[in-house]
Amino acid sequence: MQHSFVARNRLAARLAAAVDAWPEPLGTPIAVVDLDAFDANAADLARRAGGTPIRVASKSLRVPALIERALGAPGFSGVLAYTLAEALWLVEQDISHDVLVAYPSLDRAALASLVASPRAASRIALMVDDVAHLDAVDALRSSTAVPVRVAIDIDAGLRWAGQAVGPRRSPLRDVGSVVALARTIAERPGFRLAGVMTYEGQVAGVPDAVPGARARSAVVRRIKKASIEQLVVRRQAIAEALTLAVGDIGLWNAGGTGSLESSAADPVVSEVSAGSGLLGPTLFDGYGAFSPAPAAFFGVPVTRRPDAATATVHGGGLIASGPTGADRAPTPWAPAGLRLTPLEGAGEVQTPLVGAGATRLAIGDLVWLRHAKSGEPFEHVAQVMLLQGEEFVAAVPTYRGQGLVS
């Protein structure tokens, strides 16, 4: 992957030419996905998964056309959705017939729609980690004639030096608690066990080769190694106990973009998930084992030149979720040689940029930024321009453009 100044300046020229050639004026921010980079990333994810099917993590895309493109790529199958309302829409639009909702849902309207639709219920699996999630479903139906498929979310965090390391997701960690919930599901009318999930976020979602942070990166790599070793043992024990208790487990979902190899190598795991690796946001620049090509950008115009060393763009403050820090800010990417100022950072309405590249910008020029995370910038726009080669080949709606909200 090329991150050279030459490559980034060439990208700026490509994008400027594509904007100029588009037959209609484009409002800003202009969201763009480079399909050539997207496809290359999809092929690399499939290579890393080594034949284990990859479920498309829709939270990291939020653009129906991109979800469909990923599903059409070799090695990808099914969607990992992030809300039930979204899952219902994906099924209704025939975008996917196999949707696993990654998080428990208490959306009463969406749950009511699910239990009223045999078609949707046969294609969607809810995530649960507590009997209360089953109660929420039963509270909205008068009959159990339409079985609801559910998957059990199992804590995949690491217990290391007396500390819990990893996402605070499920309360289910030990074999007994997982088996108890599985038996409840198997014995409760109107529910079917569709599978289990173990998302090791401390492996999949934490950079481990950050420039200028050698000591911290070394600790992260140790944590990842210990996590993988613990999970292999825990998954095997849970799988054996579940099989004895309820029979066929169904699917076993694991991993994310940052942990495809280790998750896919576990014989218990039947599928992995990925989404961010398709777009290559800046948080994935700091991984040692893989290097996705930057594929997603948003463009904002230069509207002011307060002095010879500064170019101020309109907007730009699309900050990523997670712990507040510099790594959650967007990165001025193309043209090269731009950086945020420490006092103003990325602003809601204006963002001053400095650096060698700023001296060459004129009012009206477009600056292209990369977001720290995938999916999130598309909550701010109604459409995404698809770039292929030197031109835009389509303007496609985002979830927001379709009227969907997260």
N, C-alpha and C positions, 0 to 999 in steps of 0.2 A: 504494500500500500504506500502510495506516495503522499507525503505531507510536505513536500518541498514548496518553497515560495513560488517556483515556476509553475508547478502543478496547480497551486491555489489561485494564482493569477490567471492561468488559462481557464480554470473553472469560472472565475468572475467574468471573463470575456464570453465564454459559452452561454452563461446565464443571461448576460446583458443582451446578447444577440437573439436569444430565444424570446426574451421579453419584447424586444423591438419587433420581432417577426410575428408575434401573436396578433391576430386580427382585431382584438378588442383591448382597450385599456385595462390594466390589472390594478386593482386596489392593493394597498399594502397593509399588513405584511403579506408578502407573496410566499406561500409555502410551496416547496418544490421537493419532489423525490426523483432521484436519478435512477431510472429503471435498470441501466447497465450495472450500476453498483449494487442495487437491490438483488438482481438475479445472481450476480457473482457471490454475494453474501449468502443467498439461499443455497447455492451449490456447496459453499464451504461449510455451512451448518449441517447439511446432509452428510458431507464427508466426515465431519467430526462425530456425528451420531452413529456412524458405522453400521447403518442398516436398521437401527431402532427407529420406529416412526416418530416424527416430530409433530406435536400438536401446536397449532399456531396460537400464540398468546396475543389475543386481540387488543388487550389494553395497551400494548406497545405499538399498535398500528392505528386503530380507530378510523380507518378508511376502508369502506367495503371493497373497493376495487383492488386494494393492496392485499386484503385478506384473501380474496379470490385468487389473486396472482400467486400468493404463497401456497395456497391449497393445490394449485395446478402444477407446482414444482415437484420434481421427484423427491421422495422421502418425507413429504408432509401429508398429514391426515388428521382431520378433526380440528376443532377450535377450543381453546381454553378462554372462555369469556370471563368478564369481571363483574357483570351484573346479570340478574335473571331477565330484566327487561330487554337487555341487549341480546341475550340468548334467544328469547322469544322472537325478536325481530330477525335475527339471522336465520332461524328456521322458517319463519313466515316468508322471507325473501328467497328461500332455497339456496342460500349461500353455503350452508352446511347442514348436514343431517346428523351430525355427531358433535354435540356441544357439551363440554364440561364446564360448569360455573365454578370458578376458582375460590370463591368466598361465600360464606353462608349468606342467605338472603332472608330478610324480614320485610320485603316489599310486598305489602298485602295485595295490591292491585295485580302485580306480576304473578304472585303465587295463585291468586284466584284464576287468572288466565291459564296458568299451567294445569291446574287440576280440572279445568273445564275442557281441555283439549287433549284427547288421546294421542293425536299426531305429535304435538309438542312434547308431551310427557314421555313418549317413546324415544325421543331424540335428544332430550336434555337430561343431564344429571346434576342435581343440586349438591353442594358441599355442606357437610354437617360435621360438628364435633361435640354436639350436646343434644340430649333428648329434647331440650327446648326448641331446637330447630325442627324436629318432627312435630312437636305440638303446634308450632306456628302453621304448618301445612294443614294439619287435621282441623284446626280452628276455622278454616275457610272452606271446608267441604262437608257435605251431608252424607256423602257416599264414598266408599273406597274402591269404587268400580274402576277408576282410572289409577293404576299404580304409578307411584312417583319413584323415580330412580334417584338414589343418593350415593354419594361417595364420602368416605371418611377421611378428614384431614388430620394427619398424624404429625405431631411436632417432630421436626427434623433438625432441631438445634443441637448444639454441642454443649456438653457439660465439661468445662475445661478449667482447671485450677480453682474449682469451687464456684465457678461462674457459669451462667447460662448465656451462650453466645448464639445469636441467630435471630430471625424474625419472631416476634411475639404473636404467634398465630394460634395454634391449637393447644388446649390443655391436655390432650391425649399424648402421653409419652410412653408409659410402660405397657407391656403386653396385656396385662389384665384389664386396663381401662379400655383399650382398643377392642379387645374381644367382647367385653361387656356391651359396648355400644353396637357392635356388629350383630350380636345375638338379639338385642332389642329390635334392630332393624329387620332381621330375618323373621322374627316372631310377630312383628306388628303388622296388622292388616293394612294393605294399601301402600306398602313400601317394598322396594327391591334394592339390594346392595349391588351397586354398579362397579365399585372399585374403591381404591384408596389413593391418597396423595401424600407424598413426602417432599416438600419444597425446602431445599437446603440453601436458603438465601445467603447465608454466611459464606457459601462457596460460589454460588451463581452470580451474586450481585455486588461483590466487593473487589475493587481493583487490587492487584497484587504485584504490579511492577510500575509504580508511579515514579516518574522522574523527580529526583530531588527528595525522595522519601524512602531511601533504601532500608533504614531500620524498620520503619512501620511496614513496608512491603514484605520484609522477611518474616515479621510476626504474623502477618495475614497468611502467608504461604504455610506457615506451621499450623495455624488454625484450620486452614482448608484441608491439609493432609490429615490432621487428627479427625476432622469432621467426616471425611470420606471413609476412614478406617472404622470409626464408630458406626456409621450408617450401614455399612455392609453387614455388620454383625446384627444390628438392631432390626434391619429390614428382614433378614433371614429368619430371625426368631419370631417376629410378628407374623410373617407370611405363613410359617409352619403352624403357629397357633390358630390363626384365622382359618386355615384350610381344615384343621381338625374340628373347629367349632361350627363353621357355617358352610364348608365346602368351597365351591368355586369363588374366588375373591373378585374376579372380574379384572378390570384394568388396574395397573399400578403406575401412576403418573409421578414423575420426579424431574428434578433439574430445571435449568434455565439456560440462557445463552452462555453464561460463564461456567457451567458445569456439565456440558453435554457429554464429554468423554467419560468422566467418572460415573455419571448416572447411567449412561447407556451400557457401561461395562458391568454393572451389577446385574446378575442373572435374574433377580427378583423383579426388576423394573421392566415393564412392557412397553412404555412410551415415555418420551421426554417432551418438554415444552420449550419453545423459543419464540421470541418476537423482536426484542431489542436488537439482536444481532443482524436482523434484516436491514435496519436503518443505520446502525453504527453511530450512536450518539457519543458525546465526548466522554462520558463516564466509562465507556468501553475502550478508551484509548490507553488505559493503564493496566492492561492484562498481558501477562507474559506468554500464555499458551496460544493465543489467537489474536487476529488483528482485522476486524471488519472494516470494509471500505466506508468512508462517510457517504451516506446516500440521501440524507434529509437536510434541508436548509430552509431558512426563511430570510427574505430580503426586505430591507427597509431603506428608504431614501435619505440621502444627505439633504438636510433642510437649512443648515446654518454653517458658517465658517467663522466662529467667534475670534479666531486668531489663526496665524499661518500654520500652527502646529496642531490644530484641533479641527476635526470634522464632526458635526453633531447630526445624528440620524434621528428620525421620528420613530418613537417607540423602541422596541428592542428588549424591554424588560420582561421576558418570558422566563421566569425563574422556576427551576425544577423543584418538585416535592422532596421531602427528606430533611435530614439535619441541615440547618442553615450554614452555608459556607461558600467559599469562592468556587468550589467545584460544582455548585448548583446553578451558577450563572451561565448564560449563553456565552459562546466564544466567537468573537469576530473572526471570520475564517477567510473570506475572499472579498476583495483582494487581500493579499498577505500584508503583514507588517502593521496590523492594527491591534490595539488593546484597550480595555476599559480603564477609566481613571479610578483611583482608589477612593476618592471622595464621593463620586456620584454613582459609579457602577453602571448597571443596566437599568434605565429608568422606564417608568410606565409610559411617559409621553416623549421624553427625549433622552438620548444616550450620547454623551460626548466620547469620541474616540481619539486616541493619540497614537503616536508611533510613526515610523518612517512612511508607512502607507497613507497616513492621514494627509500629508502635505500634497499628495497628488490627486486628492478627491475634489470634485467640484459639486456645487449645489445641483441636485437632480440625479447624481450618480447613485447606484444601488450598492449597498453593502450586504453581504450574505453572512449570516450567523448560523452556528450549529447549536442546537439545544443540548442540555446535559443528559436528558432522558428521552426515550422514544415515546411516541404517542401523545404526550402531554401538549406539545405545541399545536397539535391539530384541534385541540379544544378551543383555540382562539380564532380559527378560520373556518369558513364554510366550504372551501374547496382547496384542492391540492393540484398543482400543475405537475404533470408527468413528463420528465425529460428523457429523451432517448437520442443518443448521439448528440447532435448540435441543435435540436429543436424540441419544443413541446409537442407531444403527440396527443394529449388530452387534458381536459380539466375535469376532475372527478370530485364528487362531494365527500366531505368528511362525515363522521357521525353527527357532528353539530349541524352540518348542512342538511342532513336527513331529518333533523328535528330530535335526534336522540340526545339525552343528557346522561352524564355519569352519576 
